[in-house]
């Protein structure tokens, strides 16, 4: 299923890039590619024999921490000429896929649906590939700007999005090829969260508590990289983060009760512990490498070598989905206050000041879902409401500074695996799916306007991207 290119669409996105100077930035053969980041939720999906592909990234889910970093370098016509593989350290020699050199990094989107994954050009919104896959699918950026990790019944399967850049002296060369769902799998019992931070990627297996860590850029379409093996004391729906000093933060608890987190240094020695985070779920990283974890009574921070609790005013206030920005000291989280609700449709969000270790609750005129939270390029807090409006909040004050009508009003489905409008940010643009109409919308965050809408050949579910 390949959509023909809509020339009006192509002009709308690339014209925005050109007007902001980003087109020239990527077309000048002097850009550096960056790695993405990650969001979360709660409820564990257990693969069955007839569900060949299982759970991923976050939830036990209701959501997950797909926090996205912001990356410059957008806009270019990357359908250039085809080159052979000689002289380039970018492709496996046994890979017969044709390679095209592009004018600059070519971000691509990954969209899951019931039956597979679409890979789209992030600028033209053209479908580059439709890759069949069975079962409920979860998709995460692998951290190297090129690959996704698709949850599989056996573990985390490598999906090559077919876009990458290679250093060449004082600049990069960028390439594209056909996307490919590979046979390479990081084996994991009940694969859960994928966390990318710095130059590492960490995979958590909920069924065993096993943790695999690898250098993100070591991943390739032809082989799995070497991994460092760690393990939680007991299996649970958990998460782990590798910090820049080589230490690892990992959650603790059991399948019945998650209680907090510990930090181990590079030698495996425990250097910090807190069990003051009931129901711990979801992680994100803020400025100064402060790690935030969601709890059922607030948020737990790890900063400057110790844990600090930001306690909620309410006795029960669950924030299981967090969205951070590595240049902002503020964290955006969901805020649920009914411990007995099977499905709570919250109308409040929480903003955590990681410097002062304080929080404020913000009332909104509409509810939202676990796939409604994101951060903008300047660290602004973004919330997609069930009234179809994308709201921009000042993370320091909670003030709503902009509102953009993007999709029709919708209601969060009771089953967390069911499609619902999903918000994802890549660079200066917010991408929003609309399952009811099988469309993908693009919002220019600087102008707060919908600049592009593309039809999709499927009902979209999850949405994420790689930088190229």
C-alpha positions as CSV (number, residue, x, y, z in Angstrom):
1,X,0.0,0.0,0.0
2,X,1.9,3.0,-1.3
3,X,0.3,6.5,-1.4
4,X,1.1,8.7,-4.3
5,X,2.9,11.9,-3.4
6,X,0.7,15.0,-2.9
7,X,2.7,17.9,-4.3
8,X,0.7,20.4,-2.3
9,X,1.6,18.6,0.9
10,X,5.3,18.4,0.0
11,X,5.4,22.1,-0.6
12,X,3.7,23.0,2.6
13,X,6.1,21.3,5.0
14,X,9.3,22.1,3.0
15,X,8.3,25.7,2.5
16,X,8.1,26.1,6.3
17,X,11.6,24.6,6.6
18,X,12.9,26.9,3.9
19,X,11.4,30.0,5.5
20,X,13.0,29.2,8.8
21,X,16.4,28.5,7.3
22,X,16.3,24.8,8.2
23,X,16.2,23.7,4.6
24,X,19.6,25.4,4.0
25,X,21.0,24.0,7.1
26,X,20.5,20.4,6.0
27,X,21.1,20.9,2.3
28,X,24.6,22.3,3.0
29,X,26.3,18.9,3.8
30,X,27.3,20.1,7.2
31,X,24.8,18.7,9.6
32,X,25.2,16.3,12.4
33,X,22.6,13.7,13.2
34,X,21.2,13.4,16.7
35,X,19.6,10.6,18.6
36,X,16.0,10.5,19.8
37,X,14.6,9.9,23.2
38,X,11.5,8.4,24.8
39,X,7.0,8.4,27.4
40,X,5.1,5.8,29.4
41,X,2.1,4.1,31.1
42,X,0.9,1.1,33.0
43,X,-0.7,-2.4,32.5
44,X,1.3,-5.3,31.3
45,X,0.4,-7.0,28.0
46,X,1.3,-10.7,28.0
47,X,1.9,-12.2,24.5
48,X,-0.2,-15.2,23.7
49,X,0.5,-17.9,21.1
50,X,-1.9,-16.2,18.6
51,X,-0.4,-12.8,19.3
52,X,3.0,-13.1,17.8
53,X,4.1,-9.7,18.8
54,X,3.7,-8.5,22.3
55,X,4.3,-5.4,24.4
56,X,6.9,-2.8,24.4
57,X,8.2,0.3,25.8
58,X,6.1,1.3,28.4
59,X,3.0,0.0,29.7
60,X,1.6,-2.5,31.3
61,X,0.3,0.2,29.9
62,X,-1.7,2.8,29.4
63,X,1.1,4.6,27.8
64,X,4.8,5.1,27.8
65,X,7.5,7.6,28.0
66,X,8.5,8.3,24.5
67,X,10.0,11.4,25.2
68,X,11.3,13.1,22.1
69,X,14.2,15.1,21.9
70,X,14.2,18.0,19.5
71,X,16.5,17.9,16.5
72,X,17.3,20.5,14.0
73,X,18.1,19.6,10.4
74,X,14.9,19.4,8.5
75,X,13.8,20.0,4.9
76,X,15.4,18.7,1.7
77,X,14.6,16.8,-1.4
78,X,16.3,13.6,-0.5
79,X,15.2,11.6,-3.6
80,X,18.6,12.2,-5.2
81,X,20.7,9.8,-7.1
82,X,21.5,6.2,-6.3
83,X,25.1,5.2,-5.3
84,X,26.8,1.9,-4.9
85,X,28.2,1.0,-1.5
86,X,31.9,1.4,-2.1
87,X,33.7,4.0,-0.2
88,X,31.0,4.4,2.5
89,X,31.0,3.1,6.0
90,X,27.2,2.9,6.1
91,X,25.9,-0.4,4.7
92,X,26.4,-4.1,5.0
93,X,28.0,-5.5,1.9
94,X,25.4,-8.3,1.7
95,X,22.5,-5.8,1.7
96,X,21.1,-5.6,-1.8
97,X,18.8,-2.7,-1.1
98,X,19.7,0.3,-3.3
99,X,21.1,3.3,-1.5
100,X,20.4,6.9,-2.3
101,X,22.5,9.8,-1.1
102,X,20.3,12.6,0.3
103,X,20.9,16.3,0.6
104,X,20.7,16.0,4.4
105,X,19.2,13.9,7.2
106,X,15.8,12.4,6.3
107,X,13.7,11.8,9.3
108,X,11.1,9.0,9.0
109,X,8.0,8.2,11.0
110,X,6.9,4.8,12.3
111,X,3.2,4.1,12.5
112,X,1.8,0.9,13.9
113,X,-1.6,-0.6,12.9
114,X,-3.4,-3.9,13.3
115,X,-1.3,-6.0,10.9
116,X,2.0,-4.1,10.6
117,X,4.1,-1.0,10.6
118,X,4.1,1.9,8.1
119,X,7.3,3.8,7.6
120,X,6.7,7.4,6.3
121,X,8.9,10.2,5.1
122,X,8.5,12.8,7.8
123,X,8.5,15.7,5.3
124,X,6.4,14.5,2.4
125,X,4.4,12.0,4.5
126,X,4.8,9.5,1.7
127,X,4.6,5.8,2.7
128,X,8.1,4.4,2.2
129,X,7.2,0.9,3.3
130,X,4.3,-1.2,4.7
131,X,5.9,-4.0,6.8
132,X,3.5,-6.8,7.9
133,X,3.7,-8.0,11.5
134,X,1.2,-9.8,13.7
135,X,-0.3,-9.1,17.1
136,X,-0.4,-5.9,19.1
137,X,2.6,-3.8,18.2
138,X,4.7,-1.4,20.2
139,X,7.4,0.7,18.6
140,X,10.4,2.6,20.0
141,X,13.3,4.6,18.5
142,X,16.5,2.6,19.1
143,X,18.5,5.7,19.8
144,X,20.8,5.7,16.8
145,X,18.7,7.8,14.5
146,X,18.1,4.9,12.1
147,X,16.4,2.0,13.7
148,X,13.2,1.2,15.6
149,X,12.7,-1.6,18.0
150,X,9.5,-3.4,17.5
151,X,8.1,-5.6,20.3
152,X,8.1,-9.2,19.3
153,X,6.9,-12.3,21.2
154,X,10.6,-13.2,21.4
155,X,11.9,-9.8,22.4
156,X,12.8,-6.5,20.7
157,X,13.0,-6.9,16.9
158,X,15.2,-4.5,14.9
159,X,13.4,-2.5,12.2
160,X,15.7,-0.6,9.9
161,X,13.9,2.7,8.9
162,X,16.4,3.0,6.0
163,X,17.7,6.5,6.8
164,X,21.1,7.5,8.3
165,X,24.1,9.9,8.2
166,X,27.8,9.1,8.3
167,X,30.5,11.5,9.5
168,X,32.9,12.7,6.7
169,X,35.5,15.1,7.9
170,X,33.8,18.2,9.2
171,X,30.4,17.2,7.9
172,X,28.0,14.3,7.4
173,X,26.8,12.4,4.3
174,X,23.2,11.2,4.5
175,X,21.6,8.2,2.9
176,X,18.3,6.5,2.5
177,X,17.2,3.0,1.4
178,X,14.1,0.8,1.7
179,X,13.0,0.1,5.2
180,X,13.4,-3.5,6.4
181,X,12.0,-5.5,9.3
182,X,15.0,-7.6,10.1
183,X,15.3,-11.1,11.7
184,X,17.6,-9.7,14.5
185,X,15.9,-9.8,17.9
186,X,17.1,-8.9,21.4
187,X,15.6,-11.8,23.2
188,X,13.4,-10.9,26.2
189,X,10.7,-12.5,28.2
190,X,7.8,-10.0,28.1
191,X,9.7,-7.1,26.6
192,X,8.8,-3.8,28.2
193,X,10.4,-0.3,28.3
194,X,13.0,0.9,25.9
195,X,15.0,3.9,27.2
196,X,17.5,5.9,25.1
197,X,19.7,8.4,26.9
198,X,23.0,9.9,25.9
199,X,24.7,7.3,23.7
200,X,23.1,4.2,25.2
201,X,19.9,2.2,24.8
202,X,18.5,0.1,27.7
203,X,15.9,-2.7,27.3
204,X,13.9,-4.1,30.2
205,X,12.3,-7.6,30.2
206,X,9.3,-7.6,32.5
207,X,9.1,-11.4,32.7
208,X,12.6,-11.8,34.2
209,X,13.8,-8.4,35.3
210,X,16.8,-8.8,32.9
211,X,18.3,-5.6,31.5
212,X,20.3,-5.3,28.3
213,X,22.3,-2.2,27.6
214,X,24.2,-1.3,24.4
215,X,25.8,1.6,22.7
216,X,23.1,3.0,20.5
217,X,25.3,3.6,17.4
218,X,26.6,0.0,17.5
219,X,23.3,-1.2,16.2
220,X,23.2,-2.2,12.5
221,X,20.7,-3.8,10.1
222,X,23.1,-6.8,9.8
223,X,23.9,-7.8,13.4
224,X,23.1,-7.1,17.0
225,X,25.7,-5.2,19.0
226,X,27.3,-6.5,22.2
227,X,25.1,-5.9,25.2
228,X,25.9,-5.5,28.9
229,X,23.7,-7.7,31.1
230,X,22.2,-6.6,34.4
231,X,19.1,-7.8,36.3
232,X,16.6,-6.4,38.8
233,X,16.3,-8.4,42.0
234,X,12.9,-9.6,41.1
235,X,10.9,-9.6,37.9
236,X,8.4,-6.7,37.5
237,X,7.1,-4.2,35.0
238,X,10.1,-2.0,35.3
239,X,12.4,0.4,33.6
240,X,16.1,1.3,33.7
241,X,18.3,4.2,32.6
242,X,22.0,4.3,31.9
243,X,23.5,7.6,33.1
244,X,26.5,9.4,31.7
245,X,28.8,8.4,34.5
246,X,28.2,4.7,33.7
247,X,25.8,4.1,36.6
248,X,22.4,2.6,36.1
249,X,19.1,3.6,37.6
250,X,16.5,0.7,37.8
251,X,13.2,0.2,39.4
252,X,12.6,-2.3,42.2
253,X,9.5,-4.3,43.2
254,X,7.6,-7.4,42.3
255,X,4.9,-8.2,39.8
256,X,2.4,-7.5,42.5
257,X,3.9,-4.3,43.9
258,X,6.5,-1.9,42.5
259,X,8.0,0.2,45.2
260,X,10.8,2.4,44.1
261,X,14.3,2.5,42.5
262,X,18.0,2.0,43.1
263,X,21.1,3.2,41.4
264,X,24.2,1.0,40.8
265,X,27.6,2.3,39.8
266,X,29.5,0.9,36.9
267,X,30.8,-1.9,39.0
268,X,27.3,-3.0,40.1
269,X,27.6,-1.5,43.7
270,X,24.4,0.1,45.0
271,X,25.0,3.8,45.6
272,X,21.4,5.1,46.2
273,X,18.0,3.6,47.0
274,X,14.4,4.8,47.6
275,X,11.4,2.7,48.1
276,X,9.2,5.8,48.5
277,X,7.5,5.5,45.1
278,X,4.5,3.1,45.2
279,X,3.4,1.8,41.8
280,X,6.5,3.3,40.2
281,X,6.0,3.6,36.4
282,X,7.3,5.8,33.7
283,X,10.6,7.7,33.4
284,X,12.0,10.8,31.8
285,X,15.2,12.8,32.0
286,X,15.2,16.6,32.6
287,X,18.0,19.2,32.5
288,X,21.2,18.4,34.4
289,X,20.4,14.7,33.9
290,X,17.7,14.6,36.6
291,X,15.7,11.4,36.3
292,X,12.0,11.6,37.2
293,X,9.9,8.5,38.0
294,X,6.1,8.5,38.3
295,X,4.5,7.3,41.5
296,X,1.0,6.9,42.9
297,X,1.6,9.8,45.4
298,X,3.8,12.1,43.4
299,X,7.1,11.9,41.5
300,X,10.5,10.6,42.6
301,X,13.6,12.5,41.4
302,X,17.2,11.2,41.2
303,X,19.6,14.2,41.1
304,X,23.1,14.9,42.4
305,X,23.5,11.3,43.5
306,X,20.4,11.0,45.7
307,X,16.7,10.5,45.5
308,X,14.3,13.3,46.3
309,X,10.5,12.8,46.6
310,X,8.1,15.4,45.2
311,X,5.0,14.5,47.1
312,X,1.5,15.2,45.8
313,X,-1.0,17.1,47.9
314,X,-3.6,14.3,47.4
315,X,-3.2,11.0,49.2
316,X,-3.5,9.3,45.8
317,X,-2.2,11.1,42.7
318,X,-0.8,8.8,40.1
319,X,1.6,10.2,37.4
320,X,2.5,7.1,35.4
321,X,3.3,9.0,32.1
322,X,6.0,11.7,32.1
323,X,7.4,13.9,29.4
324,X,10.7,15.6,29.9
325,X,13.1,17.7,27.8
326,X,16.8,17.4,28.4
327,X,17.2,21.2,28.3
328,X,14.3,22.0,30.6
329,X,14.2,21.6,34.4
330,X,10.4,21.0,34.2
331,X,8.6,17.7,33.7
332,X,5.1,17.3,32.4
333,X,3.0,14.4,33.8
334,X,-0.5,13.0,33.8
335,X,-2.5,13.3,37.1
336,X,-5.0,10.7,38.1
337,X,-6.7,10.9,41.5
338,X,-9.2,8.0,41.6
339,X,-7.6,4.8,42.9
340,X,-10.8,2.8,42.1
341,X,-11.3,3.9,38.5
342,X,-10.9,1.2,35.8
343,X,-10.5,4.1,33.4
344,X,-10.0,7.6,34.6
345,X,-10.2,10.4,32.1
346,X,-8.2,13.1,33.8
347,X,-8.6,16.8,33.2
348,X,-5.5,17.9,35.2
349,X,-1.8,17.6,34.5
350,X,1.1,18.1,36.8
351,X,4.2,20.2,36.2
352,X,7.3,19.3,38.3
353,X,10.1,21.7,39.0
354,X,13.1,19.4,39.4
355,X,15.3,22.2,40.8
356,X,13.0,23.3,43.6
357,X,11.4,19.8,44.0
358,X,7.9,21.2,43.8
359,X,4.9,20.6,41.7
360,X,1.8,22.4,40.5
361,X,-1.5,20.9,39.2
362,X,-3.0,22.5,36.1
363,X,-6.7,22.3,35.3
364,X,-7.7,21.7,31.6
365,X,-11.0,22.1,29.9
366,X,-10.8,18.6,28.4
367,X,-9.5,15.2,29.3
368,X,-6.6,13.5,27.5
369,X,-4.9,10.1,27.2
370,X,-1.5,8.6,27.9
371,X,-0.6,9.4,24.2
372,X,-1.5,13.1,24.6
373,X,1.7,14.4,26.3
374,X,4.8,15.8,24.6
375,X,7.4,18.5,24.7
376,X,8.0,21.2,22.1
377,X,11.4,22.3,20.7
378,X,11.8,25.0,23.4
379,X,10.7,22.7,26.2
380,X,7.1,23.9,26.1
381,X,4.5,21.4,27.5
382,X,2.0,20.0,25.0
383,X,-1.3,18.3,25.7
384,X,-3.7,17.0,23.1
385,X,-7.2,17.1,24.5
386,X,-10.2,14.9,23.7
387,X,-11.9,18.1,22.4
388,X,-9.4,17.9,19.5
389,X,-7.3,20.9,20.7
390,X,-3.5,20.8,21.1
391,X,-2.6,23.1,24.0
392,X,0.8,24.6,24.7
393,X,1.6,25.3,28.3
394,X,4.4,27.3,29.9
395,X,6.0,24.6,32.0
396,X,7.2,27.2,34.6
397,X,3.7,28.8,35.2
398,X,1.2,26.3,33.8
399,X,-0.3,29.1,31.7
400,X,-1.9,27.9,28.4
401,X,-0.1,30.0,25.8
402,X,-1.5,28.6,22.6
403,X,-4.4,26.4,21.3
404,X,-4.6,24.7,18.0
405,X,-7.6,22.8,16.7
406,X,-6.1,19.6,15.1
407,X,-8.6,16.7,15.1
408,X,-12.3,16.2,15.8
409,X,-13.5,15.6,19.4
410,X,-12.8,12.1,20.5
411,X,-13.3,9.8,23.5
412,X,-10.5,7.7,25.0
413,X,-11.3,4.0,24.5
414,X,-11.6,1.7,27.5
415,X,-9.0,-0.7,26.1
416,X,-5.6,0.9,26.3
417,X,-4.4,-1.0,23.2
418,X,-7.1,0.5,21.0
419,X,-6.2,3.4,18.6
420,X,-6.8,6.9,19.7
421,X,-5.3,10.3,18.5
422,X,-1.6,10.2,19.3
423,X,0.8,13.1,19.6
424,X,4.5,13.0,18.6
425,X,7.0,15.8,18.2
426,X,9.9,15.8,15.9
427,X,11.9,19.0,15.7
428,X,9.6,22.0,15.0
429,X,6.6,19.9,14.1
430,X,4.0,18.0,16.0
431,X,2.5,15.0,14.3
432,X,-1.0,13.9,15.3
433,X,-2.8,10.8,14.2
434,X,-6.6,10.7,13.7
435,X,-7.8,7.0,13.7
436,X,-11.4,7.9,13.0
437,X,-10.5,9.5,9.6
438,X,-7.3,7.5,8.9
439,X,-5.3,10.7,8.7
440,X,-2.0,12.2,9.9
441,X,-1.8,15.9,10.7
442,X,1.3,18.1,11.0
443,X,1.3,21.2,13.2
444,X,3.9,23.9,12.8
445,X,4.6,24.6,16.5
446,X,6.1,28.0,15.8
447,X,3.0,29.2,14.0
448,X,0.5,27.0,15.9
449,X,-1.2,26.0,12.7
450,X,-2.0,22.7,10.9
451,X,0.1,22.9,7.8
452,X,-0.4,19.4,6.4
453,X,-2.8,16.5,6.4
454,X,-2.2,13.1,4.7
455,X,-4.5,10.2,4.3
456,X,-3.3,6.8,5.6
457,X,-4.1,3.4,4.1
458,X,-4.6,2.0,7.6
459,X,-6.1,2.9,11.0
460,X,-3.0,4.3,12.9
461,X,-2.2,3.3,16.4
462,X,1.3,4.1,17.8
463,X,3.5,6.8,16.3
464,X,7.2,7.7,16.7
465,X,10.2,8.7,14.6
466,X,13.9,8.5,13.9
467,X,16.1,11.4,12.9
468,X,18.1,10.0,10.0
